[in-house]
């Protein structure tokens, strides 16, 4: 199905004709029956005018702003009226209302396994609007429910492709560290699923992300341990650079150190820099018997 424009003209003329025909036909019929001053054939003429009024009334449709009317004539799709106002369409048609407003779907908090097999809780909000009214009405059954089911299905699939978090590889995407990239991937996959329903996605965002309660405590300890190891690695790398710079400056100043003193100095500097506690200096004043 593809959306197409339905035939429609201004409904004010049809409303005027319907009122005049209905009132005129009703008056003509009743006046002829009651007074008998008019010929008998005026009765069927009045009935025809009343029927014509009913036909005109059946062709009038009111379209509200940001809404559309899908017109079907005895099971045949004739088109869609998108322009707001009072319109006249084909008589004896069925008019189905479709909202064109921007709407939100807030998914439930889903429990899924991430790429590493850890159970996590995740939720998302989906902002969408109807782009093709014909697809939304005829190609799927209740497109609002279709959007909800497909959104949660796509969210489960995307969440299973990424780990919750990672400290070992900065280039690897994670659910916590790359929320924008994950949301973009979710939007791309979900849009493919919703094309059949004529729905256009405007935005997708993660609204909830956490470890499942049964492993939250253990994963917190793991995160802390991984963060400590990563921090220590950075500290050691910085300490090595500082020691190398200190030795180069000493050599540039003309201070010569033998291998033993050089090793002792490196050891003292590394201990002082890497230690998580303040270093306690020990002053060597010389030997008592020297």
Buried (B, 14 or more C-beta within 10 A) or exposed (E): EEBEEBEBEEBEEBBEBBEBBBEBBBEBBEBBEEEEEBEEEBBEBBBBBBEBBBBBBBBBBEBEEEBBBBBBBEEEBBBBBBEEBBBBBBBEBEBBEBBBEEBEBEBEEBBBBBBEEBBBBBBBBBBBBBBBBBBBBBBBEEBBEBBBEBBBBBBBBBBEEBBBBBBEEEEEBBBBBBEEEBBEBBBEBBBEBBBBBBBBBEEBBBEBBBBBEEEEEEBEEBBEEBEEEEEEEEBEEEBBEBBEEEBEEBEEEEEEBEEEEEEEBBEBBBEBBEEEEEEEEEEEEEEEEE
